[in-house]
Amino acid sequence: MSKIHAAITAVNGYVPDYILTNKELETMVDTNDEWIVSRTGIKERRILKGEGLATSDLAVPAVQGLLKKRGIEATDIDLIIFCTSTPDMLFPATANILADKIGATNAWGFDLQAACSGFLFGLNTGTQFIKAGTHKKCLSSVLIKCHR
């Protein structure tokens, strides 16, 4: 029996167009650019703006680009592991909302909340499903923070 290996076959990302700079943040709260940068290194943040938009809406363009890069269809995906600390809601899982939005009708999924280490946990979890031979194409979607 040959050993099954898992591999990362495509990577893609997406950030919203709206940029909130530290200078703009200074007008909202008692802080300044130097204070923020010296303590966090953050100079700007990207914010999803629009009525009714949520974390899954950040994932859709990222996944669509990933599918295009990889040359596969959403229906080829077996499993979606959605790693985020800001899910759309507790139930249903954001993974399942994403599956519906991208048309991954053959996939099941779950959310994995592990904060900054979500990427590593999602990658390792997906690897285990592949190595077990139960799944062939696993999507691990990582979104750490979503501002509404």
N, C-alpha and C positions, 0 to 999 in steps of 0.2 A: 504494500500500500504506500503510495507516494504522499509525502507531507504537503499540505496546502499552505501556501504563503500569502500574506496580505501585503499590498503595496499602495502607496498614495499615487493615484494615476492622474489627478488633476486638482488644481487649487485655483480658487477665484475669490474675489472680494467685492464689496460694495460699501460706499459711504454716501450719506445724503449730501445734497448740494449746499444746504444751509450751514454756514460756519459761524459759531459763536466764539469770538475772540475774548481774551482776558480783558482787553480794553473795554469791550462792550459789557462784560460781566462786572467791571468796576462801577458801572452806572446802576447796577441792580442790587449789589451787596457791598458791605464794607470790606473791600479787599483791593489789591493792586496787582499789576502784572508781575512785578519783581517777586512779591510774596508767593504767588502761585507757582511761578517757574522755579524758584529756588527750592521749594518744598516738594513739588510734584513733577516738574519738568514739562507740564502741560502748557501749551501756548494757545491752543484752540481745540474746540470739540465740534464734531459734526452732529447735527440734530435733525431728526425726522420731523418734518412739519406737515400738517394736514389733518383734516377732520377724519376721525375714525381709523387712523393708521396705528399699527402696533409693530412689535418685534418681528413677527412673521413677514411683514411688508418690507423689512430690511433684507430678509433672507431671499425673497423671490428673485430680484435681479442678480444677486450673487449666484444663486443656484442655476438660474437660466444661463448665465455666462459659463458656469462650470460644465453644464451639459453640452453646450456648444463646443467648448474646448475639447471635451472628451469624445464628442461625436456620438453621444447616446441620447436616448429619449427618457423622459421622466418615468415612463412605464417600465424602463429597465431597472429602476431602483427597487431593491428588496426591503431596505430598512433605512429609516431616518432617525438619527440620534441628534436631538436639538439641544445643544449645550448653551444655556443662558441662565442668568440670575434674574432676568426680567421677562418671564413668559407673557404671552398675550393674556392668559388667564390660567387658573389652576386646572380647569377641566373644560373642554378637552385639551390634551397636550398640544403645545405649539407645533410639535413635529407633525401631528395629524392635520392641523390647520394648514401648515406649509404643504403637506402632501396634496391636500385638496386644491390649493392655489396654483400649484405647478402641474397638476394632473398626474401625480405619482400614484395611480390607482392600484398598483400591485404591491405597494409598500405599506408596512405598518411602522409605527414609530413611538418614541417616548422622549420626554424631556429629561435632561440630566443637569441638575443644578449643583455645580461644584466651583462657582465663582471663577477666579483667574486660572485655576487648574482644569477647568472644563475641557479645554482643548486636549490635554493629555489624557484625561479620563475618557473622553469621547473617542479618541483615536484608539486607545487600548481596548475599549469595549467593542468597537466596530471590528477590530482585528480579531477578537475572540469569536465573534459570529462568523467571520470569514474562515478562520482556521478550523472551526467546528464543522465546516462544510454545509451549514444550514442556509447561508446567504452568499451571494456572489457580488452584489454591488450595494455597498453601504455608504450612505451619505451622512457625514458628521458635520452638522451646521453649527458654527460657533458664533454666538453674539453675546458679548459680555455686558453691554449696557445699552439701554434704549431710553431716550428722552422723548416723552410725549408732549 
